[in-house]
């Protein structure tokens, strides 16, 4: 038998070893009609998570308790699968609405919360993130709520550097206004079980903290921060913090940020959504991330000027949604959905219409290939 040389062995790039072999196929879009529901104004859907045990979605409104108390909706999605080659969303039905309650057992007062991210946990609860209200000195949070009643369960520790503060003897710090915890996701495979193993939760800012903003190069993307928690029913441990480097904003962008993270396995792989808005409307890109090799920056007071040894979370462009030839709205939510008829996983994106008449609540459906 001839011996194989190193030249005969298959060559695997460092990128191939780091990332999963994923691809996405666009299946179609759906617009939710503007409507009231049980005394609430449906809109502002900024986060979404899928409950595979019940085949339902929970979608979070980013209403700051202006139109109705802060809340999330339970949705049922029906697919038209009569033609395998033309799979599409037939209908999205709203089944119920759940008001989230503060530690005092009461709905959040107007202007005290900016809910943006939602993630279903194996504890029959949802975790919800708020960007805070920087102009009023209200810090961001990550809190746990009962899935059925919306009752507050606990609040996770958030490092003080995220709280907006300005003092005479210290420079400004904390999340920028409307740029706090936009993204929230949980990595766990044990939903619906009585005995729950520890699971991991990740929260990320939409843009850089005030103390991390650099004016040296305005074309450079912001340096966001990601928090990594290990959770059990009665214990929460903040494990690490990592740097998420945004792509540079496109020319003419008025706003640009990270709007969602989605854990896709328990091995440190994620999808991320970067969204921009400018004169040409919305631009959105979907990336794959691999957390394992990223530097822990939890001891860094600022990442404004990091050394070459500081490794940001590696990322790889998966899809530029501009290539879909579909008008895009303000896409902010993303979740893995039910399996499709061919056994592949579905990926669902949803837009926040900002409660504006000229915008829409848009659902985009994809087939995600390469995920078990």
N, C-alpha and C positions, 0 to 999 in steps of 0.2 A: 504494500500500500504506500503510495507516495506521500511524503510529508508535506503539510501545508506550511507555507511561509507567511510572514506577517502581511505580505502584499496580497495573499490569496484570501485573507479573512475579510468579512464584510466591514466596511468602514462606517462607524457610527459617530456623528458629530456630537459635540458637547451639548448643543441645543436639543438634539434628538434625545439625549439621555435625561435632560432636564424637564422637557415638556411632554405631555401626552399627545398622541397622534389624533388630534381632533379636527373635525370640520363641521360646518353648519349649512343646512339647506333651508332657504326661505320658503315657507308654505303659504303664507297669506296674512292679511291684516283684517281687523274688525274694529269698528267704532261703536263704543257704548253710547246709546242715546242719552242726551242730557235729561235728567229726571230727578224728582224728589223721591225720598224713601223714608217712610216712618218719621216724618218731621225733620229730616236732614236733607241737605243739598249734596247730592252725590258729585264728587269731583276731587281734584287734588290728589289723585292716587299716586303716591310717591314710593310705595314699597309693596311687595307682594311675596307671599310664601305659600307653598303647596302642602296640603295634608293628604298624604297618600292613603292613610287608613280610611279616611272618609271621602276621598276623591273630591275635595273642596279646596278653594283658594281663600286666603285671608289677605285683603288689600287694605292698606293703611292710608287714610286721608291725612294730608298735611295741614288741614284746617287748624288754625291756632285758637280754636274754640270761638271763632268769629261768627260762623253761620250756624253751628251746632257744637255741642261739647266734643272734644277730641275723641276719635273713634276709629274702628276698623270694620270692614264689611266682609261677610261670608259670600263667596261667589261660586256658582256652578257653571262650568264651561262645557258646552256641548260641541263635539266635533262632527262634521259631516264627512264620514269616511266611506260613502257609497262608491267613490272612485279613488283607488289607492294613489293614483297619479295626481289627483286633484284634492288632496286632503285640505280642509279649511275649517275655520271656526264658524260654526253655525249660529251660536248664540252665547252670550254671557248673561246669566240671570243673577240678580241680587236676591239673596235669601234672607239675610238678617244683618243687623248692625249692632255692634257692641261698643258701648262707651267705656273708655279707660278711666280709672279712678285713681286719685292720688293717695298718698299714705293716710290721709285723713278720711278716706272713704268717699270723697266727694269728687265730682268732675273737675277737671282742670279749669281754673278761671281764664277768661279771655286774655290772650296775650302773654301767658306764662309758659307756653309750650310750643315747640315747632316740631311735631313728629314727622320723621322722615324714613326710618328703616324699621322693618319688622322681620322676625325670624321665629319659626315654630320650633319649640324644644321638645325633647322626649319626656318632659315632665307635665304634659298637658297644659303648657303655658306658652305665651308668646313673649319674646323680648322685643322691646321697642326702644329706638334711639330718638333723642330730640337734639336738634342743633343748638338749642338754647336761644336766648334773645340777647345778643351781645349789647345792643344799644341800651338795654335796660339792666345790664349786669347780671342776667340770668344765665347760669352755666349750662352746658350741654349735659345730657345724662344717657345712661343705658339702664333700663329698668325691666323687671319681669312682672307680667300680669296674667291672671287666670284666664284661660282661653274662653271659658263660657260666661263668666261674670264680669270680666274686665277689672277685677279687684287687684290692687297693688300687692305684690308678693315680696319684692326686695329691690334694692338699688345696688348696682355694681360700683366698685371704687373706680373713679376716674382721676388720673394724676392732676395735681393742682395746676400744672402748666396749661391745661386746657381751659381753665376758668378765665373769663375776660376780666382783667384788672388793669387799672392805671393809677399809679401813685406818684407822688412828687419825687421820690428817691429811686424809683425803679421804672425802667422802660415798659411800655404796654406789652401785654402778653395775652394768650388765650386764643380761642377760635375767632375768626373774623365773622362779622355779621352775615347770617344766612349761608355760612360755609363750614358748619360744624359737622356732626356725625350724620352724614347723608347715607352711609352704607352700613349694613348690618347683616351678618350671615352666621349660621351654625353648621359645624361639621359633626354629624352624628348619623349612625345607622340604626338606632334603637328606638324609633318612635313607637308609642303605644304600648310599651312594656312596663310592667309593674316595677321590676328591678332595673334600674337605669345605671349604666356605666357612666363614668365621667365623660363629658363632651366639651368641645371647644367652640368658643364664640369669638368673632372678629368684628371690630368696628373701625371705620376709617373716616377721616375728614374729607370734605369735598374739595378743600384747598388747604394751603399751608396755614399753620398757626401764625399769629401776628409776629412772634419773635423769630419765625423761620422764613419770613418773606425777604427776598433778596431783590434789590433794585439794580444790581450790577448788570444783568442781562435780561431786558424785558421780553426777549424772545424765548427764554428758557421756561419750561414747564414748572409748575409749583411743586414744592417738596411737601407732600402730604404725610401724615402719620397714621399708622395702623396699630391698633391694640389687640393683643392676643390673650384671651382668658381661658382658664381651665375651670369647668363648672361641675358641681354636684348638687344634689337636692338642697343641702344645707351649707355648702361651702363654695366660695368663689375666689380664685387666685389669678391675679394678673401676672402672666408668665413673661411677656416680652412686648416690645414695641419696635416697629419696623418702618423704614422709609419707603413710601410709594412715590415714584417720580412720574409726574404727569408729562404727557407729550406737550411740546410747545403749542400754544393756542394757534389755530389757523388765522390767516390774515383777515383782519376786519372783525374778529371775535369781540363781542361785548362781555360775554361770560364764558367760562371754561372750567370744567371741574370733573371730578370723579363722582358719579351719581349712584353706583351700585357695585357691590361685591357679591359673589356667589361661590360658596365652597362646593366643589363638585366631587370630592372624595375625602378620605381621611388621611391622605398622604401629602397634604399641603398644596394641592392644586386648586385654582380658583378661576372664575371668569370675572372680568371687570368691565364696566361701562363708562366710557369717557364721553361727555356731551358738551358741545359748544353751541352758542347762539350768536348770530351776527346778522349782517345785511343780507346774507344768502339763506337765512333761516337756520334750522337746526342741523348740526352735523354730529354724528354719533359713531364711535368706534368700539368694537368688541375685542378684548384682549384675553389671552390666557396667561395666568401667573403661576409661578412656582416659588413658594415661600422658603423652602428649606435652606437655601444658601444665603439668605438676607441677614445683614448685620442687626444685632439687637441694639437699638439706639435709646433704650430706656434711661440711660445715664446722661444723655446729651441734653443740655439746657436749650440748645439751638442746633439746627442742622443747616443753618444759613450757608456756612462754609465748611463742608465736610472734607475729610481727607480721602485720598484715593483708595484707602483700605476699607472705607465704608461702602458696603454693597447694598444698593437698593433692591427691592423685590424684582427679580427678573420677570420680564413680560414679553409677550409675543403677539403681534397683531393676528387676530383670527378672522375679522371681517370689518370692512369699512361699509357701514350701512348705506352710504351714499350710492353704492353700486346696485342697490335693490330697485332703483327707479320708482320708489314709493315716497310720497311726501311724508316727512318725518315730523313728529311733534316732540314734546319735551319728555323724552324717555328717561325714566328714573327708577323703575322697578324691574326685577329680573328673578326668575325662579325656574328650577327644573320642574316640569309638569308630569303628567301621566305618560305611560309607555304608549307608543303609537302602534297601529295594527301590525307593523312589520317587526315589532319588538324593540325598536330604537327608542331613545329618550326624547321627549319634547322639551323645548326651551321656550319660555314665554316672557315677553317684555311688555311693560305697560307705561303709558305716559301720564304725566301730571298736567292737567289742562289749566292749572292756576285759577280755576273758577272763572275763566274768561270765555265769553261767547264765541270769540273768533278761534279758540283752540278746541281740541278734541281729546277725549279719552281713547287712546289708541292701543290696541293689543296686536303684537306681532308674534306670529307662531313660526318656530323653526324646528327642524329635525337635527338633533345633535348626534353626530356620528363619532364613534371611538370611545364612548363612555359605557362602562359595564352596567 
